[in-house]
C-alpha cells in the first residue's frame, strides 16, 4: 500500500489526468440530453483543465514552495531559491486552469498555451539532463518526462477539437 501511495503521489501528473478522465466519464454519462462528440469533448476538456492543469499545477506549487528540498531531490537537482519561483509560476497556471474549467474560449486558450510552454520547456530540460548529466531520477525521467510532452499535446488537441462547439458560446 505504501508503494502504491508513493507511486500515486510521485506521478501526480498521471494521477490527476486519470482522475480527470474518471470525472469526465461520470459527467458525460450523467447528461440527460442526447450525447454527441461535442459533449464528450467538452467533458474531457473541462476536467482536463480542472485536474491536469488546475489541481496538478497547484500540487506542483505546494511541492516546490513548501517541500522544495524533497522536490529537487526527486528531480535529481540540488535545492535552490528557484524552487519557489517554479512553485509560484505553477500557482499562476493552477489559477488559470481552475478559471478555464468553466470559462470562456479565451480562458481555455490561456489554460492550455501557458502550461504547454512551461511543460514542453521542462521536457527539454529533462532530456538535456538525461543526455548531459545522465539524470534518470524519477522526477526527471519516466512518467514526468512523458507527461511533460503528452499533456500539452493532449491539451492542444482538445483545444482544437473544441473549436466547433465553442462557436455556439
Buried (B, 14 or more C-beta within 10 A) or exposed (E): EEEEEEEBEBBBBBBBBBBBBEBBBEBBEEEEEEEEEBBBBBBBBBBBBBBBBBBBBBBBBBBBBEBBEBBBBBBBBEEEEEBBEBBEBBBBBBBBBBBBBEBEBEBBBBBBBBBBEBBBEBBEBBBEBBEEEEBEBBBBBBBBBBBBBBBBEBBEBBBEBBEEBBEEE
